[in-house]
Amino acid sequence: MNDAEPSSVPPSGVAAPGSTGGSRAGRIAMSTISAILITLTCILVPVSLITVWVHDIALDTDRYVSTVSPLASDPAIEAAAANRIMQAVDVRVDGAQITSDVAAWLQSQGLPPRAAAAVKSLGPQVESAIQGTVSKVATRFVEGDRFETIWTEANRAAHSAVVHALTGEGRGAVDVSEGTVTLDVGAAVERVKQDLVEAGISPAEKIPDVDKQMVLFQSDKLAKIRGAVDLLDTVGNWLPVLTVMLGAIGVFLARRRRRALVTTMLCAAFACLVVAIVLVIVRRYYLDHLPEQVQSEAAAAAIFDTLLRFLRVSLRTAIVLGVVVAIGAYLSGAGRMPRALREWADRTADSAAQWGDAHGVHTGRVGRWTDTHRRWLILGVLLVLALAFALWNHPTVLTVLLLVLILLVVLAILALLAATGRVGKTAAGHPDGGQ
């Protein structure tokens, strides 16, 4: 009876738990700290992705090579490389000079001056023929496997130079000078020279070694970002871990943790979306302000897109992950729609279990144990999938969707096992069919 229950009203002068000034101040302080940590987490998520991207590009040779390798087969890069090679060869092979020398030699051998002049006048035709042959050879070369091999080998060998490029120094095939990052295509010119000789253009043998530079990137602000790159590289291994820890603590300190988790994930996804939009704007600005040294806008766009390819993948992955986790947290809450959805799922599982029981399908102790420990089993599955995502090497949107599919399948199996367990308990309680 109510008379026997202790009074819930504290004696005069004694504050009730949770209503004292100190407790109120403590709740306000914890909520404030939670809000600060969640805000920091939302800001640090895209920063962490950028940090990891810089770390991989600078220090992971395989990752760097896999990033730049597609450029060798990009039509814009092939056209730009072929144009550079043709320019290098054209400077060394002069059709007019060749016909002039031939005409002079023939005239010295007794050829009439008029005939010698006719031979000399063939200079433009000879030069045009040479240029056509050079164009075909250069194009065939850059579109072949040898160019891709040279490109990959040069970038792999020069990966250490990329580190110097990010810090303002350069060596080997990659060089940095006054904010301009260049790649020496002299090796490619040498290969084309050999192909020209094999094609019957003997004057190509006289092409000397050249040092042709292909501009990969140019920015007057390259020197200004060296310090930021060094800082990002230093904290690259720990910033993602710190970000996750700050977010977890922020959610833990919140009064309404499920709502805090939803807010954190959606805000982090929105921050990544903002960064993705900024990259689009930066790309347009960069292409609209290309320096004069860059002759092909398409090639510059291909380089920009390729270098940022994995960063964009990471941003998209973070956005999808944030939305998926937020939806999952919401559906596990006590709202009307989540409750209705879970009740529908349980009714569906119960119907399937009853159909199975009527057809002799029983799970026995497994079903009853699953029904008793279902919540802990779900928590364990979530932890395993979270660990799998954390250990996944460079996860993508497909990775997130795959893990979500696995989670849904496991949840369906657990729901069905739990339902068969409930049906088994009911049957055990009414062995005579409920009579």
C-alpha positions in Angstrom: 0.0 0.0 0.0 1.0 3.6 -0.5 1.1 4.2 3.3 3.9 1.6 3.7 6.0 3.2 1.0 8.7 5.6 2.1 7.9 9.2 1.3 9.5 10.6 -1.8 9.5 14.1 -0.4 12.8 14.8 1.4 12.7 16.3 4.9 12.7 20.0 5.3 16.2 21.5 4.5 17.4 18.3 2.6 17.6 18.6 -1.1 16.4 15.8 -3.3 18.9 13.8 -5.4 19.4 15.4 -8.8 17.8 18.7 -7.7 20.6 20.3 -5.8 22.5 23.2 -7.1 25.7 21.2 -7.4 24.0 18.4 -9.4 22.3 20.9 -11.7 25.7 22.7 -12.2 27.3 19.3 -12.9 24.7 18.4 -15.5 25.1 21.7 -17.2 28.9 21.3 -17.2 28.7 17.8 -18.6 26.3 18.9 -21.3 28.6 21.8 -22.2 31.6 19.5 -22.4 29.6 17.0 -24.5 28.6 19.7 -26.9 32.2 21.0 -27.2 33.5 17.5 -27.9 30.8 16.7 -30.4 31.5 20.0 -32.2 35.3 19.2 -32.3 34.5 15.7 -33.6 32.4 17.1 -36.5 35.2 19.5 -37.4 38.0 16.9 -37.0 36.4 14.2 -39.1 37.1 15.8 -42.5 40.4 17.1 -41.2 41.4 13.5 -40.3 40.4 12.3 -43.7 42.6 14.9 -45.3 45.4 14.0 -42.9 45.2 10.3 -43.8 45.1 11.2 -47.5 48.3 13.3 -47.3 50.0 10.6 -45.2 49.2 7.9 -47.7 50.2 10.0 -50.7 53.5 11.0 -49.1 54.6 7.9 -47.3 52.8 4.9 -48.8 54.6 4.1 -52.1 52.0 1.5 -53.3 49.2 3.9 -52.5 50.9 6.7 -54.3 51.6 4.6 -57.4 48.0 3.3 -57.4 46.9 6.9 -57.3 49.0 8.2 -60.3 49.0 5.0 -62.4 45.7 5.7 -64.1 47.2 9.0 -65.5 49.3 7.0 -67.9 46.2 5.8 -69.8 44.3 9.0 -69.5 43.6 10.4 -73.1 44.4 14.0 -72.0 47.7 13.0 -70.4 48.6 10.9 -73.4 47.9 13.8 -75.7 49.9 16.2 -73.6 52.9 13.8 -73.3 52.8 13.1 -77.1 52.8 16.8 -77.8 55.8 17.4 -75.4 57.7 14.6 -77.1 56.9 15.9 -80.6 58.1 19.4 -79.6 61.4 17.9 -78.3 62.0 15.9 -81.4 60.9 18.7 -83.7 63.5 21.0 -82.3 66.2 18.5 -83.1 65.1 17.4 -86.6 65.0 20.2 -89.2 63.6 19.1 -92.6 64.6 22.3 -94.4 68.2 21.8 -93.2 68.2 18.2 -94.3 67.1 19.0 -97.8 69.5 21.9 -98.0 72.4 19.7 -97.1 71.3 17.0 -99.5 70.9 19.6 -102.3 74.4 21.0 -101.6 75.9 17.5 -101.7 74.2 16.6 -104.9 75.2 19.9 -106.5 78.8 19.2 -105.5 78.5 15.8 -107.3 77.5 17.5 -110.5 73.8 17.9 -110.2 72.5 20.9 -112.2 71.7 24.0 -110.0 68.0 23.9 -111.1 67.7 20.3 -110.0 69.5 21.0 -106.7 67.1 23.9 -106.1 64.2 21.6 -106.7 65.6 19.2 -104.2 66.1 22.0 -101.7 62.5 23.2 -102.3 61.3 19.8 -101.0 62.2 20.9 -97.4 58.6 21.7 -96.3 57.3 18.4 -97.7 60.1 16.5 -96.1 59.6 18.3 -92.8 55.8 17.6 -93.0 56.5 13.9 -93.6 58.9 13.8 -90.7 56.4 15.5 -88.4 53.7 13.1 -89.5 55.9 10.2 -88.8 57.0 11.7 -85.4 53.4 12.2 -84.5 52.4 8.7 -85.3 55.4 7.2 -83.5 54.9 9.4 -80.4 51.2 8.8 -80.3 51.7 5.0 -80.7 54.3 5.1 -77.9 52.2 7.0 -75.3 49.2 4.8 -76.1 51.2 1.6 -75.6 52.2 -0.4 -72.6 55.8 0.9 -72.6 54.7 4.4 -71.7 52.6 3.1 -68.8 55.6 1.1 -67.7 57.9 4.1 -67.8 55.3 6.2 -66.1 54.8 3.7 -63.2 58.5 3.0 -62.8 59.4 6.7 -62.8 56.8 7.5 -60.2 57.7 4.6 -58.0 61.4 5.4 -58.2 60.6 9.1 -57.6 58.2 8.6 -54.7 60.8 9.8 -52.3 60.9 13.0 -54.3 57.2 13.5 -53.8 58.0 13.9 -50.1 60.5 16.6 -51.0 57.9 18.2 -53.3 55.5 18.5 -50.4 58.2 20.2 -48.4 59.5 22.4 -51.2 62.4 20.3 -52.4 62.9 18.0 -55.3 65.2 15.5 -56.9 65.3 12.9 -59.7 62.5 12.8 -62.2 60.3 15.1 -60.0 61.6 18.6 -59.4 60.2 21.6 -57.5 61.2 25.1 -58.4 59.4 28.3 -57.2 56.1 26.5 -56.6 56.2 24.4 -59.8 56.3 20.6 -59.7 57.6 19.1 -62.9 58.4 15.6 -64.3 61.3 15.0 -66.7 60.1 13.2 -69.8 63.6 12.9 -71.3 63.4 9.1 -70.9 60.3 9.1 -73.1 61.9 11.2 -75.7 64.9 8.8 -75.8 62.5 5.9 -76.4 60.7 7.8 -79.2 64.1 8.6 -80.8 64.8 4.9 -81.0 61.4 4.2 -82.5 62.1 6.9 -85.2 65.4 5.3 -86.1 63.8 1.9 -86.4 61.1 3.6 -88.6 63.8 4.6 -91.0 64.3 8.3 -90.1 68.1 8.1 -89.7 68.6 11.8 -88.8 66.8 11.0 -85.5 70.1 9.4 -84.4 71.5 12.9 -84.1 68.9 14.0 -81.6 70.9 14.8 -78.4 69.8 14.0 -74.9 67.2 16.5 -73.9 65.8 17.6 -70.6 62.1 18.2 -71.2 60.0 19.1 -68.2 56.3 18.4 -68.0 54.5 20.7 -65.5 52.5 18.5 -63.1 51.4 21.2 -60.6 52.0 24.9 -60.1 51.0 27.1 -57.2 52.5 30.2 -55.7 51.2 29.1 -52.3 53.1 25.8 -52.3 55.7 27.1 -49.9 53.0 28.3 -47.5 51.5 24.9 -47.1 54.8 23.1 -46.2 54.3 23.7 -42.5 50.7 22.5 -42.6 51.8 19.4 -44.6 54.5 18.6 -42.0 52.0 18.9 -39.2 49.3 16.8 -40.9 52.0 14.1 -41.7 53.1 14.1 -38.0 49.6 13.6 -36.6 48.4 11.5 -39.4 48.5 8.2 -37.5 46.8 9.5 -34.3 44.3 12.2 -35.4 41.7 9.7 -36.6 42.0 7.8 -33.3 41.7 11.0 -31.3 38.7 12.1 -33.3 36.9 8.8 -32.6 37.7 9.1 -28.9 36.5 12.7 -28.6 33.3 11.7 -30.3 32.7 8.7 -28.0 33.4 10.7 -24.9 31.1 13.5 -26.1 28.2 11.0 -26.7 28.9 9.3 -23.4 28.6 12.6 -21.4 25.4 13.7 -23.2 22.1 13.4 -21.3 20.4 11.9 -24.3 23.1 9.7 -25.8 21.1 8.3 -28.7 20.1 11.7 -29.9 23.7 12.9 -29.3 25.0 10.0 -31.5 22.5 10.9 -34.3 23.6 14.5 -34.1 27.3 13.7 -34.1 27.1 11.4 -37.2 24.9 13.7 -39.2 27.0 16.8 -38.4 30.2 14.9 -39.3 28.6 13.8 -42.6 27.6 17.4 -43.3 31.1 18.6 -42.6 32.5 16.1 -45.1 29.9 17.2 -47.6 31.0 20.8 -47.2 34.6 19.8 -47.8 33.6 17.9 -50.9 31.8 21.0 -52.2 34.9 23.1 -51.5 37.0 20.7 -53.5 34.7 21.2 -56.5 35.0 25.0 -56.1 38.8 24.8 -55.8 39.0 22.6 -58.9 37.1 25.1 -60.9 39.2 28.0 -59.6 42.5 26.1 -60.3 41.5 25.3 -63.9 40.4 28.9 -64.5 43.8 30.2 -63.3 46.2 27.8 -64.9 49.7 29.2 -65.5 51.0 29.7 -69.0 53.4 26.7 -68.7 50.4 24.4 -68.5 49.3 23.9 -72.1 46.5 21.4 -71.6 43.6 22.2 -69.4 42.3 18.6 -69.8 45.6 17.2 -68.6 45.6 19.5 -65.6 42.0 18.5 -64.8 43.0 14.8 -65.1 45.9 15.2 -62.7 43.8 17.2 -60.2 41.0 14.6 -60.3 43.4 11.7 -60.0 45.4 13.0 -57.1 42.2 13.8 -55.2 40.5 10.6 -56.1 41.0 8.7 -52.9 40.2 11.8 -50.8 36.9 12.1 -52.5 36.2 8.4 -51.9 37.0 8.8 -48.2 34.7 11.8 -48.0 31.8 9.9 -49.7 32.5 6.9 -47.4 32.3 9.1 -44.3 29.1 10.7 -45.5 27.4 7.4 -46.1 28.7 5.9 -42.9 27.4 8.9 -40.9 24.0 8.7 -42.4 23.8 4.9 -41.9 24.8 5.1 -38.3 22.4 8.0 -37.6 19.6 6.0 -39.1 20.5 2.9 -37.1 20.7 4.9 -33.9 17.3 6.5 -34.6 15.6 3.2 -35.4 16.9 1.7 -32.2 15.2 4.6 -30.2 11.8 4.8 -28.5 10.1 6.9 -31.1 6.7 5.9 -32.5 8.0 5.0 -35.9 11.0 3.0 -34.6 8.8 1.1 -32.2 6.3 0.4 -35.0 9.0 -0.9 -37.3 10.5 -3.2 -34.6 7.1 -4.5 -33.7 6.4 -5.3 -37.4 9.7 -7.1 -37.6 9.0 -9.1 -34.5 5.5 -10.0 -35.8 7.0 -11.1 -39.1 9.6 -13.2 -37.3 6.9 -14.7 -35.0 4.8 -15.6 -38.1 7.7 -17.3 -39.7 8.6 -19.1 -36.5 5.0 -20.4 -36.0 4.9 -21.6 -39.6 8.2 -23.4 -39.0 6.9 -24.9 -35.8 3.8 -26.2 -37.6 6.1 -27.9 -40.1 8.4 -29.4 -37.6 11.2 -26.9 -37.6 12.5 -26.3 -34.1 15.6 -24.6 -32.7 15.3 -25.9 -29.1 17.8 -24.5 -26.6 19.5 -22.4 -29.2 16.3 -20.4 -29.9 15.5 -20.0 -26.2 19.1 -18.9 -25.4 19.0 -16.4 -28.3 15.7 -15.0 -27.2 17.2 -14.5 -23.7 20.5 -12.9 -24.8 19.3 -11.2 -28.0 20.3 -7.7 -26.9 23.8 -8.8 -26.0 24.2 -10.7 -29.2 23.2 -7.6 -31.2 25.7 -5.5 -29.3 28.4 -8.1 -30.0 27.6 -8.1 -33.7 27.8 -4.3 -33.8 31.2 -4.3 -32.1 32.6 -7.0 -34.5 31.4 -5.0 -37.5 32.8 -1.8 -36.1 36.1 -3.5 -35.5 36.0 -4.9 -39.1 35.4 -1.4 -40.5 38.2 0.1 -38.4 40.7 -2.6 -39.5 39.6 -2.5 -43.2 42.3 -1.2 -45.4 41.0 2.0 -47.1 37.2 1.3 -46.8 34.8 2.7 -49.4 31.1 3.2 -49.8 30.8 -0.3 -51.0 32.5 -1.5 -47.8 29.9 0.4 -45.7 27.0 -1.1 -47.7 28.5 -4.6 -47.5 28.8 -4.3 -43.7 25.2 -2.9 -43.5 24.0 -5.9 -45.5 25.8 -8.3 -43.2 24.3 -6.6 -40.2 20.7 -6.8 -41.6 21.1 -10.5 -42.4 22.5 -11.3 -38.9 19.7 -9.2 -37.3 17.1 -11.1 -39.3 18.7 -14.5 -38.3 18.8 -13.4 -34.6 15.1 -12.2 -34.8 14.0 -15.5 -36.3 16.0 -17.6 -33.8 14.5 -15.6 -30.9 11.0 -16.0 -32.3 11.4 -19.7 -32.6 12.7 -19.7 -29.0 9.5 -17.9 -27.9 7.3 -20.3 -29.8 9.2 -23.2 -28.2 8.7 -21.7 -24.7 4.9 -21.3 -25.4 4.7 -24.9 -26.7 6.6 -26.2 -23.6 4.2 -24.3 -21.3 1.1 -25.8 -23.1 2.0 -29.4 -24.0 -1.6 -30.2 -24.7 -1.9 -27.4 -27.3 -3.1 -24.8 -24.7 -5.9 -27.0 -23.1 
